[in-house]
């Protein structure tokens, strides 16, 4: 079904380009891509020279599939890349989603989608114009338990439902990008 949604005719694995190789990519996404049946890590985008060799060796990424932020738009010519996964500071989500769409690549963008509703609308418009799919990297949309809870609420099985929840974590290093308003859209 995924292949049909993306307009792919065969059952070849989908090539994923990871953009931004920080903690989440290094410790979650890239290792998980080694275990998937339908996709693989085909390309990387990084601004750190040292990461190129490390990631290339670890994930068997071809030299021509290693990009930086200046030559990112060249990804348009890369048939190994079906989907670009944006895992950058929030302030960069809109720019790289739009650039990936212009390159004709489907996009997964980490949450939050952008730092403003206007940027979200621009991202959606760019993907629609390029006829590519846009998804936000939020796993709970696909979690069966969440789907069941939504069904209970929407169908008012137990009447009106009020939900309170919270989620957070502590950042111990004040220099991290998440605490810089210009990069995160939030912070101090």
C-alpha positions as CSV (number, residue, x, y, z in Angstrom):
1,X,0.0,0.0,0.0
2,X,2.8,2.4,0.8
3,X,4.3,1.9,-2.6
4,X,1.0,2.7,-4.3
5,X,0.7,5.9,-2.2
6,X,4.1,7.0,-3.3
7,X,3.6,6.0,-6.9
8,X,6.3,3.3,-6.8
9,X,5.6,0.4,-9.1
10,X,7.7,-2.4,-7.5
11,X,8.6,-3.6,-4.1
12,X,12.1,-2.2,-4.0
13,X,13.1,-0.6,-0.7
14,X,12.5,3.1,-0.4
15,X,15.6,5.2,-0.1
16,X,15.6,7.6,2.9
17,X,17.9,10.6,3.1
18,X,18.4,11.8,6.6
19,X,18.9,15.6,6.9
20,X,20.6,16.5,10.1
21,X,22.6,13.8,11.9
22,X,22.1,14.7,15.6
23,X,21.1,12.6,18.5
24,X,17.8,11.4,17.2
25,X,19.1,10.3,13.8
26,X,22.2,8.7,15.3
27,X,20.6,6.8,18.1
28,X,17.0,6.2,16.8
29,X,16.4,6.6,13.1
30,X,19.5,5.3,11.5
31,X,19.7,2.1,13.6
32,X,16.0,1.5,13.0
33,X,16.5,1.8,9.3
34,X,18.8,-1.2,9.4
35,X,15.9,-3.3,10.6
36,X,13.2,-2.2,8.2
37,X,11.8,-4.3,5.4
38,X,10.5,-1.5,3.1
39,X,13.1,1.3,3.4
40,X,16.8,1.9,3.9
41,X,19.2,4.7,4.6
42,X,20.3,5.8,1.2
43,X,21.8,9.3,1.7
44,X,22.7,11.8,4.4
45,X,22.9,15.5,4.7
46,X,25.3,17.0,7.2
47,X,27.3,20.1,7.8
48,X,30.0,18.3,9.8
49,X,32.9,16.9,7.8
50,X,33.8,14.3,10.4
51,X,30.3,12.7,10.2
52,X,30.6,12.0,6.5
53,X,33.2,9.2,6.9
54,X,31.7,7.8,10.1
55,X,28.2,7.5,8.6
56,X,29.4,6.4,5.2
57,X,31.3,3.5,6.7
58,X,28.7,2.5,9.3
59,X,25.7,2.6,6.9
60,X,27.5,1.8,3.5
61,X,26.4,5.1,2.0
62,X,27.9,5.9,-1.4
63,X,30.1,9.0,-1.6
64,X,27.7,10.6,-4.2
65,X,24.9,10.2,-1.7
66,X,26.5,12.4,0.9
67,X,25.3,16.0,0.8
68,X,25.9,19.2,2.8
69,X,23.5,22.1,3.2
70,X,25.0,24.0,0.2
71,X,24.6,21.2,-2.3
72,X,21.4,19.8,-0.8
73,X,19.3,20.8,-3.9
74,X,21.4,18.3,-6.0
75,X,19.4,15.6,-4.4
76,X,16.9,16.2,-7.2
77,X,19.2,14.1,-9.5
78,X,19.5,11.2,-7.0
79,X,17.3,8.2,-7.9
80,X,18.4,6.5,-4.7
81,X,16.4,8.9,-2.6
82,X,12.6,8.6,-2.5
83,X,12.0,10.3,0.8
84,X,13.8,13.1,2.6
85,X,13.5,13.0,6.4
86,X,14.0,16.4,7.9
87,X,15.5,16.2,11.4
88,X,16.9,19.7,11.9
89,X,16.3,22.5,14.4
90,X,12.6,23.6,14.1
91,X,13.5,26.9,12.5
92,X,14.9,25.0,9.5
93,X,12.0,22.6,8.9
94,X,10.1,24.8,6.5
95,X,13.1,25.7,4.3
96,X,14.3,22.1,3.9
97,X,10.8,20.6,3.5
98,X,10.2,23.1,0.6
99,X,13.5,22.4,-0.9
100,X,13.0,18.6,-0.8
101,X,9.5,19.0,-2.3
102,X,11.0,21.2,-5.2
103,X,13.4,18.3,-5.7
104,X,10.4,16.0,-6.2
105,X,11.1,14.0,-3.0
106,X,8.5,12.9,-0.5
107,X,9.0,14.4,2.9
108,X,8.9,13.3,6.5
109,X,9.4,16.3,8.8
110,X,10.0,16.0,12.5
111,X,7.7,17.7,14.9
112,X,6.9,20.4,15.3
113,X,6.1,20.9,11.7
114,X,7.3,24.5,11.7
115,X,7.6,27.6,13.9
116,X,4.6,29.3,12.5
117,X,1.2,28.4,10.8
118,X,2.3,30.5,7.8
119,X,5.4,28.3,7.3
120,X,3.2,25.2,7.7
121,X,0.9,26.4,4.9
122,X,4.0,27.1,2.7
123,X,5.2,23.6,3.3
124,X,1.9,22.0,2.5
125,X,1.6,24.2,-0.7
126,X,5.1,23.2,-1.9
127,X,4.4,19.5,-1.4
128,X,1.0,19.8,-3.1
129,X,2.6,21.7,-6.0
130,X,5.3,19.1,-6.4
131,X,2.8,16.3,-6.0
132,X,4.8,14.7,-3.2
133,X,3.6,13.5,0.2
134,X,4.3,15.3,3.4
135,X,4.2,13.5,6.8
136,X,5.1,14.7,10.2
137,X,7.3,12.4,12.2
138,X,4.9,11.7,15.1
139,X,4.7,8.0,15.7
140,X,1.6,8.1,17.9
141,X,-0.6,8.9,14.8
142,X,0.0,5.2,13.9
143,X,-0.1,3.6,17.3
144,X,-3.0,1.2,17.5
145,X,-3.9,2.2,21.1
146,X,-4.1,5.9,20.1
147,X,-6.3,4.9,17.2
148,X,-8.6,3.0,19.5
149,X,-8.8,5.9,22.0
150,X,-9.6,8.3,19.2
151,X,-12.4,6.0,18.0
152,X,-13.8,5.8,21.6
153,X,-13.8,9.6,21.8
154,X,-15.1,10.4,18.3
155,X,-18.0,7.9,18.7
156,X,-18.6,9.0,22.3
157,X,-18.7,5.3,23.5
158,X,-18.4,6.5,27.1
159,X,-19.9,10.0,26.5
160,X,-17.9,13.2,26.4
161,X,-14.3,12.7,27.2
162,X,-11.9,15.1,28.8
163,X,-8.2,14.3,28.5
164,X,-5.3,15.7,30.4
165,X,-1.8,14.7,29.6
166,X,1.7,15.9,29.9
167,X,5.0,15.1,28.4
168,X,8.4,16.7,28.9
169,X,12.0,16.1,29.5
170,X,14.8,18.1,31.1
171,X,17.7,19.5,29.1
172,X,20.8,19.7,31.2
173,X,23.0,21.6,28.7
174,X,21.8,25.2,28.2
175,X,23.8,25.4,24.9
176,X,21.6,22.9,23.1
177,X,19.6,24.2,20.1
178,X,16.3,23.4,21.7
179,X,16.8,26.2,24.2
180,X,17.7,28.8,21.5
181,X,14.6,30.7,20.4
182,X,16.0,31.4,17.0
183,X,16.4,27.7,16.2
184,X,13.5,26.1,18.1
185,X,10.8,28.7,18.0
186,X,10.6,28.4,21.8
187,X,13.3,28.2,24.4
188,X,14.3,30.7,26.9
